[in-house]
Amino acid sequence: MLILSTYFPIQSPTLIFFVVLLIILLAPIIMGKLRIPHIIGMVLAGVLIGEYGLHILDRDTSFELFGKVGLLYIMFLAGLEMDLESVKKNSRRFLIFGFLTCLVPLVLTYVMAIWVLDYSRTASFLLGCIMASNTLIAYPIISRYGLQRDKSVMLSVGSSMLSLFMALMMLAGLSASYGTDTGFLFWLLFLLKFVLFCAGSVWLIPKMARYFLRRYSDAIMQFIFVLAVMFLAAALSEAVGVEGIVGAFIAGLILNRYIPHVSPLMNRIEFTGNAIFIPYFLIGVGMLINVGTLFESPRMLWVVLLIAFFGTFGKALAAYLSSLLFRLPKASGHMMFGLTCAHAAGAIAMVMVGMRLEVSPGVFLVNNEILNGVVIMILITCIISTLMTERAAQDIILSNKQHAVNGSTADNNPHADDEKILLCVKYPEIAPQLLELSIMMRNQKLNRGLVALNVVYDDNKAAAGRQQGLQLLEQLQQRASAADVQMQTQVRLASNIANGIKHAFREFGCSEIILGMHVHINDNPKFWGEFLQSLYNGLNRQIVLSRFVQPLNTLRRIQVAVPSRAEFEPGFHRWLERLARMAANLDCRIQFHGRNESLELIREYINNHYPSVRAEYTYMAHWNELPRLAETIQEDHMFVVITARKGTISYKTALERLPRELMQHFSGKNLMIIFPDQYGTQKEESMTFTAAQHQEESSIYDTIQNWIINRHSLTLPKWADFKWLRKRNKI
């Protein structure tokens, strides 16, 4: 032991980081086998390796730095992942639960400290402020279960910020009462600074985000920009006299709509925080805890039990009372209690403030008994919080699955579970945006991969085109992996681009196609004529054409033109589902223009399936109003046209003018054209025998040619040169 003690505590930065990474790696494995949340493992590991344990590591500046970043990260992620529309709709609930979870434990702890522990009124009030606040230490559990937008979770996050803010304000008042600059002017100046900080953040951060995200698409630059905004907001928050976690939370709320929840950028933010910063914070909290103080005297154990019990009981009383008032299920009450009962670095910070306040010369407001009691209380509440949150998350997941099973009926859309999106890419400058659109539209719950296709025209430049296609698809696959989305890719040679897409569509068993229009594609009549007509005549499934002039995550509104009788088409719910999901992920408004009969059904669907989507409904009497509608489309809007194939119930002759009207009135605008699903067989199946045979032969040839190219890197002459094969008796 003496020999080992000469090597501890470890001083080498390399070994310090190695030990921390080892804990981050092994804690989930060991705790998983014991069926204990791994967050507890991080805290207990901090207790074990810290100064009051085996003293393997000192709590040096690295733990203070990364721990601070981890705490900011927790609050920033909480703000990013909140459903702001639900927050607005449930603002009364947030206020009620926030006041209850702050005042109930404060009053109970204050009375207990005066009557049972015989503390002074100021010391009791400080202890009450500590128990009134809480830290969302169990929030990573929520992220792992994907419950960030559950009602009970959002109520807990919002109320945590409200209770923390109220506790900090009361602590500031207590601290100011020991100073010389207290009074009306002090509080007026403090309130003015905080209001200016909030107003400045709301005004400046969106402008910075829109400017930066529109001009720079590099993944690393965007990630660094987001972190810079978070730290700037936290620093400014501390400058006005409020804890930095308040600023980080406000920054997360403001950036919420600019960082979609299914985007690669959000994936990078969550990964970095959950892999490094948040575990560092948890380990640092454990290193503060001295379990040995529990056994110094019977009174010390009594103090710890009283503080932990009354503070935790107050949080439980507030949580379960609120769940009863809001008529939430029992699992939601467990979740609200689990998330709001933990105390961590915020409690330490408040205790440190009390240790600097002198009651009389040489006598401070907080003594060692209160300090040790609060630190041990942190360990107890962290364990309770993680266990309750884990249990509640599992109960909510099981309850949601049960409701989904019970709520399923035969009336549901039969195509609701056949989703498999085919992404056709050609232009490298717009391919990433098409991938982002596909990710926005896909159903995360199904967790099905995408199919990316690059069709190369079979001519003397096919080899070079194939190589460029492989490079493009490789880049897209990397982007998809960053968003944790699986993707199949294929480069296909074809004598006809539309036929190549149709063949791939059937081979992969896809449900819909997403295509891109180049910014200047409107000038190409061949695109609107031969290619597009061949594609939608040959497939009766949904086809989405898109053109972007700015990034998706900077859109403020989606405007949808719906033709009359669109609700009678088989693909009505598919395109409506995709657009609603896109609006939800982008957190932008969506406005539907159409007849009242269509709008009523759209409103019903949105209210039932996407109640948080901010939808508006505007009457449009006739399709001829499209030019007038163009005047309302701004640069940060997406204009969506629901069109129809000839012979369908919603088709109208005015749709024949659509290409010319789009080129004339919607040039330079974000544009999307949707051809909905249709019943029936493909039109090429009803061709004459000769044409059908030629189509089959062309398909066989394309398949053989792709196989030869993939196996032997050889290129055959194009199909048109084999004129002798076109005779049936020669096949």
SULDA-V410504 format. One record per residue. N is the residue number from 1. RES is the residue in one letter. PSI is psi in degrees with one decimal (none if undefined). Layout:
[[N:RES:PSI] [N:RES:PSI]]
This chain:
[[1:M:-39.2] [2:L:-37.8] [3:I:-43.2] [4:L:-35.6] [5:S:-22.7] [6:T:-19.8] [7:Y:-12.3] [8:F:147.3] [9:P:150.4] [10:I:134.0] [11:Q:-20.2] [12:S:124.1] [13:P:-36.2] [14:T:-47.1] [15:L:-34.6] [16:I:-46.9] [17:F:-35.3] [18:F:-45.0] [19:V:-41.9] [20:V:-45.2] [21:L:-35.3] [22:L:-40.4] [23:I:-45.1] [24:I:-33.5] [25:L:-45.8] [26:L:-28.7] [27:A:-48.5] [28:P:-35.2] [29:I:-50.1] [30:I:-46.8] [31:M:-32.5] [32:G:-40.5] [33:K:-31.3] [34:L:0.1] [35:R:40.8] [36:I:137.2] [37:P:134.8] [38:H:-16.0] [39:I:-39.5] [40:I:-38.1] [41:G:-38.8] [42:M:-46.6] [43:V:-45.7] [44:L:-35.7] [45:A:-37.6] [46:G:-39.9] [47:V:-41.5] [48:L:-42.9] [49:I:-8.0] [50:G:-175.0] [51:E:-32.2] [52:Y:6.7] [53:G:-121.9] [54:L:-8.5] [55:H:46.8] [56:I:-36.5] [57:L:150.2] [58:D:150.6] [59:R:80.3] [60:D:-168.4] [61:T:-25.9] [62:S:-38.7] [63:F:-35.3] [64:E:-42.4] [65:L:-56.4] [66:F:-32.1] [67:G:-41.2] [68:K:-44.0] [69:V:-40.8] [70:G:-41.3] [71:L:-43.0] [72:L:-39.0] [73:Y:-41.2] [74:I:-46.6] [75:M:-35.5] [76:F:-45.4] [77:L:-37.6] [78:A:-40.1] [79:G:-39.7] [80:L:-35.0] [81:E:3.8] [82:M:146.3] [83:D:99.3] [84:L:-32.5] [85:E:-40.1] [86:S:-33.1] [87:V:-44.0] [88:K:-42.5] [89:K:-26.7] [90:N:30.9] [91:S:-34.1] [92:R:-40.2] [93:R:-39.5] [94:F:-44.5] [95:L:-44.2] [96:I:-51.1] [97:F:-37.0] [98:G:-44.8] [99:F:-39.9] [100:L:-46.0] [101:T:-12.8] [102:C:-49.6] [103:L:-35.7] [104:V:-52.9] [105:P:-30.7] [106:L:-48.2] [107:V:-45.6] [108:L:-45.0] [109:T:-39.1] [110:Y:-46.6] [111:V:-42.5] [112:M:-43.5] [113:A:-35.2] [114:I:-47.5] [115:W:-28.7] [116:V:-48.0] [117:L:-10.4] [118:D:40.0] [119:Y:164.0] [120:S:165.4] [121:R:-40.6] [122:T:-42.5] [123:A:-38.8] [124:S:-39.3] [125:F:-40.4] [126:L:-43.4] [127:L:-38.2] [128:G:-39.6] [129:C:-39.6] [130:I:-44.4] [131:M:-19.5] [132:A:-33.0] [133:S:171.3] [134:N:164.1] [135:T:135.8] [136:L:61.3] [137:I:-24.7] [138:A:7.6] [139:Y:-35.1] [140:P:-28.5] [141:I:-40.6] [142:I:-44.1] [143:S:-38.3] [144:R:-33.5] [145:Y:-4.7] [146:G:34.7] [147:L:26.5] [148:Q:-27.3] [149:R:14.2] [150:D:145.4] [151:K:-45.5] [152:S:-34.6] [153:V:-46.4] [154:M:-38.0] [155:L:-40.8] [156:S:-42.3] [157:V:-48.5] [158:G:-42.4] [159:S:-32.1] [160:S:-43.2] [161:M:-40.1] [162:L:-45.3] [163:S:-38.5] [164:L:-43.1] [165:F:-44.2] [166:M:-41.2] [167:A:-40.5] [168:L:-37.7] [169:M:-42.5] [170:M:-37.4] [171:L:-39.3] [172:A:-39.1] [173:G:-40.6] [174:L:-42.9] [175:S:-40.3] [176:A:-28.2] [177:S:-18.2] [178:Y:-1.3] [179:G:-172.4] [180:T:-8.6] [181:D:26.0] [182:T:165.7] [183:G:-176.2] [184:F:-42.1] [185:L:-36.6] [186:F:-48.6] [187:W:-35.0] [188:L:-42.7] [189:L:-41.3] [190:F:-46.8] [191:L:-40.0] [192:L:-42.5] [193:K:-41.3] [194:F:-41.0] [195:V:-41.9] [196:L:-38.7] [197:F:-47.4] [198:C:-45.5] [199:A:-42.1] [200:G:-38.8] [201:S:-45.2] [202:V:-32.1] [203:W:-41.6] [204:L:-44.6] [205:I:-44.1] [206:P:-38.4] [207:K:-43.9] [208:M:-42.2] [209:A:-46.5] [210:R:-43.0] [211:Y:-46.2] [212:F:-47.2] [213:L:-26.5] [214:R:-31.3] [215:R:-21.1] [216:Y:119.0] [217:S:-0.9] [218:D:131.7] [219:A:-42.1] [220:I:-42.4] [221:M:-41.3] [222:Q:-41.2] [223:F:-45.2] [224:I:-38.2] [225:F:-45.1] [226:V:-44.5] [227:L:-39.4] [228:A:-41.0] [229:V:-41.7] [230:M:-48.0] [231:F:-34.0] [232:L:-46.2] [233:A:-40.6] [234:A:-42.1] [235:A:-42.7] [236:L:-35.8] [237:S:-43.5] [238:E:-32.5] [239:A:-30.2] [240:V:1.7] [241:G:14.7] [242:V:149.4] [243:E:146.3] [244:G:-26.6] [245:I:-27.2] [246:V:-44.0] [247:G:-40.6] [248:A:-40.4] [249:F:-42.5] [250:I:-41.3] [251:A:-41.1] [252:G:-40.8] [253:L:-41.7] [254:I:-39.6] [255:L:-2.4] [256:N:-49.8] [257:R:-12.6] [258:Y:-7.7] [259:I:89.0] [260:P:148.0] [261:H:-20.0] [262:V:13.2] [263:S:156.1] [264:P:-34.5] [265:L:-43.2] [266:M:-38.2] [267:N:-40.7] [268:R:-40.3] [269:I:-48.1] [270:E:-41.6] [271:F:-47.2] [272:T:-43.9] [273:G:-46.9] [274:N:-21.6] [275:A:-34.8] [276:I:-63.6] [277:F:-47.6] [278:I:-43.7] [279:P:-38.1] [280:Y:-42.7] [281:F:-44.1] [282:L:-41.7] [283:I:-40.8] [284:G:-37.2] [285:V:-42.7] [286:G:-34.2] [287:M:-16.3] [288:L:-16.4] [289:I:128.9] [290:N:94.8] [291:V:-26.7] [292:G:-24.6] [293:T:-19.9] [294:L:-30.1] [295:F:13.1] [296:E:-38.4] [297:S:155.7] [298:P:-34.7] [299:R:-37.2] [300:M:-43.6] [301:L:-39.6] [302:W:-43.2] [303:V:-46.3] [304:V:-45.9] [305:L:-41.5] [306:L:-46.3] [307:I:-47.5] [308:A:-40.4] [309:F:-51.6] [310:F:-37.8] [311:G:-44.3] [312:T:-39.9] [313:F:-38.6] [314:G:-41.4] [315:K:-40.5] [316:A:-42.8] [317:L:-44.1] [318:A:-41.9] [319:A:-49.6] [320:Y:-33.0] [321:L:-41.4] [322:S:-41.1] [323:S:-33.8] [324:L:-42.6] [325:L:-37.7] [326:F:0.9] [327:R:46.4] [328:L:154.4] [329:P:166.6] [330:K:-37.8] [331:A:-34.2] [332:S:-38.2] [333:G:-41.1] [334:H:-42.1] [335:M:-44.6] [336:M:-39.4] [337:F:-44.5] [338:G:-41.2] [339:L:-29.1] [340:T:-0.4] [341:C:-8.3] [342:A:146.0] [343:H:140.6] [344:A:-127.1] [345:A:-29.2] [346:G:-39.4] [347:A:-39.9] [348:I:-42.3] [349:A:-40.9] [350:M:-39.3] [351:V:-40.2] [352:M:-35.6] [353:V:-44.9] [354:G:-31.0] [355:M:-16.5] [356:R:-7.5] [357:L:120.0] [358:E:120.9] [359:V:-41.4] [360:S:167.2] [361:P:117.7] [362:G:-4.6] [363:V:122.9] [364:F:158.7] [365:L:-39.9] [366:V:124.4] [367:N:-178.3] [368:N:-31.5] [369:E:-46.6] [370:I:-41.9] [371:L:-50.7] [372:N:-37.8] [373:G:-41.7] [374:V:-41.4] [375:V:-44.6] [376:I:-36.6] [377:M:-34.6] [378:I:-45.9] [379:L:-45.3] [380:I:-47.6] [381:T:-31.8] [382:C:-40.4] [383:I:-46.4] [384:I:-44.0] [385:S:-48.1] [386:T:-40.0] [387:L:-44.1] [388:M:-40.4] [389:T:-42.1] [390:E:-45.6] [391:R:-44.4] [392:A:-40.0] [393:A:-43.1] [394:Q:-41.3] [395:D:-40.9] [396:I:-41.5] [397:I:-46.4] [398:L:-39.2] [399:S:-41.9] [400:N:-40.3] [401:K:-38.5] [402:Q:-42.0] [403:H:-36.8] [404:A:-39.1] [405:V:-45.5] [406:N:-29.6] [407:G:-6.1] [408:S:134.3] [409:T:168.6] [410:A:-12.5] [411:D:-9.8] [412:N:155.7] [413:N:122.8] [414:P:-18.5] [415:H:11.1] [416:A:-24.1] [417:D:14.4] [418:D:17.4] [419:E:125.0] [420:K:107.2] [421:I:130.0] [422:L:122.0] [423:L:111.6] [424:C:120.8] [425:V:145.5] [426:K:-47.6] [427:Y:121.1] [428:P:-27.3] [429:E:-22.4] [430:I:-8.1] [431:A:-43.1] [432:P:-35.5] [433:Q:-34.7] [434:L:-38.8] [435:L:-43.1] [436:E:-39.6] [437:L:-41.6] [438:S:-40.2] [439:I:-36.9] [440:M:-33.2] [441:M:-20.1] [442:R:155.7] [443:N:111.3] [444:Q:-33.5] [445:K:-33.9] [446:L:-29.7] [447:N:43.7] [448:R:147.8] [449:G:170.7] [450:L:162.1] [451:V:120.0] [452:A:128.4] [453:L:135.4] [454:N:114.7] [455:V:126.3] [456:V:132.9] [457:Y:133.3] [458:D:88.6] [459:D:-161.6] [460:N:-7.0] [461:K:14.9] [462:A:-38.7] [463:A:-45.5] [464:A:-40.4] [465:G:-37.2] [466:R:-41.6] [467:Q:-41.8] [468:Q:-38.6] [469:G:-40.6] [470:L:-41.7] [471:Q:-42.4] [472:L:-44.9] [473:L:-33.0] [474:E:-41.3] [475:Q:-41.5] [476:L:-37.2] [477:Q:-35.8] [478:Q:-41.8] [479:R:-40.6] [480:A:-39.3] [481:S:-35.7] [482:A:-27.4] [483:A:9.1] [484:D:42.4] [485:V:127.9] [486:Q:147.6] [487:M:131.1] [488:Q:145.2] [489:T:152.2] [490:Q:133.1] [491:V:126.4] [492:R:131.5] [493:L:136.7] [494:A:146.0] [495:S:-15.4] [496:N:120.6] [497:I:-44.8] [498:A:-41.5] [499:N:-38.7] [500:G:-40.7] [501:I:-42.4] [502:K:-40.2] [503:H:-43.9] [504:A:-37.7] [505:F:-43.5] [506:R:-36.7] [507:E:-41.3] [508:F:-7.1] [509:G:44.4] [510:C:163.4] [511:S:-20.2] [512:E:164.2] [513:I:139.0] [514:I:122.5] [515:L:158.1] [516:G:144.4] [517:M:127.6] [518:H:156.3] [519:V:-34.1] [520:H:18.7] [521:I:-20.0] [522:N:-24.7] [523:D:-3.9] [524:N:99.9] [525:P:-23.2] [526:K:-35.5] [527:F:-47.0] [528:W:-26.1] [529:G:-86.5] [530:E:-53.4] [531:F:-54.4] [532:L:-40.8] [533:Q:-40.5] [534:S:-36.1] [535:L:-51.5] [536:Y:-17.9] [537:N:-27.6] [538:G:-12.1] [539:L:133.5] [540:N:16.1] [541:R:170.1] [542:Q:134.2] [543:I:127.6] [544:V:120.0] [545:L:132.2] [546:S:146.7] [547:R:129.9] [548:F:137.3] [549:V:-3.7] [550:Q:161.2] [551:P:148.6] [552:L:-40.1] [553:N:-1.9] [554:T:4.7] [555:L:139.8] [556:R:-22.1] [557:R:142.7] [558:I:122.3] [559:Q:126.7] [560:V:124.4] [561:A:117.8] [562:V:120.9] [563:P:157.3] [564:S:147.6] [565:R:15.5] [566:A:-25.7] [567:E:-14.1] [568:F:-5.9] [569:E:146.7] [570:P:-30.5] [571:G:14.9] [572:F:-49.0] [573:H:-25.2] [574:R:-51.6] [575:W:-32.9] [576:L:-40.9] [577:E:-44.4] [578:R:-43.7] [579:L:-39.5] [580:A:-41.0] [581:R:-39.2] [582:M:-44.6] [583:A:-37.1] [584:A:-43.3] [585:N:-33.2] [586:L:-12.3] [587:D:43.8] [588:C:165.6] [589:R:151.8] [590:I:131.0] [591:Q:124.2] [592:F:134.7] [593:H:122.1] [594:G:-169.0] [595:R:156.4] [596:N:-35.2] [597:E:-41.6] [598:S:-42.7] [599:L:-34.0] [600:E:-42.2] [601:L:-36.0] [602:I:-44.2] [603:R:-43.4] [604:E:-42.4] [605:Y:-45.0] [606:I:-44.8] [607:N:-33.7] [608:N:-36.7] [609:H:-29.2] [610:Y:65.8] [611:P:-21.8] [612:S:-10.0] [613:V:132.7] [614:R:92.3] [615:A:144.2] [616:E:153.8] [617:Y:121.7] [618:T:130.9] [619:Y:130.2] [620:M:110.8] [621:A:-37.7] [622:H:152.6] [623:W:-18.8] [624:N:-8.6] [625:E:2.5] [626:L:-45.2] [627:P:-37.8] [628:R:-36.9] [629:L:-31.0] [630:A:-29.2] [631:E:-22.1] [632:T:-7.0] [633:I:115.3] [634:Q:175.1] [635:E:-25.3] [636:D:26.7] [637:H:155.5] [638:M:122.8] [639:F:124.4] [640:V:129.0] [641:V:122.6] [642:I:109.7] [643:T:-167.8] [644:A:153.7] [645:R:157.0] [646:K:140.4] [647:G:-5.0] [648:T:166.8] [649:I:-27.8] [650:S:5.6] [651:Y:142.9] [652:K:152.1] [653:T:-23.4] [654:A:-23.3] [655:L:-19.9] [656:E:-24.6] [657:R:-0.9] [658:L:-48.5] [659:P:-42.4] [660:R:-39.4] [661:E:-38.3] [662:L:-40.6] [663:M:-35.0] [664:Q:-41.4] [665:H:-19.2] [666:F:25.1] [667:S:136.0] [668:G:13.3] [669:K:154.9] [670:N:127.7] [671:L:143.2] [672:M:132.8] [673:I:129.2] [674:I:125.8] [675:F:110.5] [676:P:168.0] [677:D:151.2] [678:Q:155.5] [679:Y:169.8] [680:G:174.6] [681:T:161.8] [682:Q:148.8] [683:K:-29.0] [684:E:-19.3] [685:E:-18.3] [686:S:17.5] [687:M:174.3] [688:T:164.8] [689:F:-40.9] [690:T:-46.1] [691:A:-40.2] [692:A:-40.3] [693:Q:-41.0] [694:H:-40.1] [695:Q:-43.2] [696:E:-42.8] [697:E:-41.5] [698:S:-40.2] [699:S:-43.0] [700:I:-42.0] [701:Y:-43.4] [702:D:-40.9] [703:T:-46.2] [704:I:-42.9] [705:Q:-42.7] [706:N:-38.5] [707:W:-43.0] [708:I:-40.6] [709:I:-43.1] [710:N:-35.2] [711:R:-37.2] [712:H:2.4] [713:S:37.1] [714:L:152.9] [715:T:124.8] [716:L:160.3] [717:P:156.7] [718:K:159.2] [719:W:-36.5] [720:A:-24.7] [721:D:-17.5] [722:F:63.6] [723:K:-30.4] [724:W:-21.2] [725:L:-15.0] [726:R:-10.0] [727:K:130.5] [728:R:-35.6] [729:N:-5.2] [730:K:-6.9] [731:I:none]]
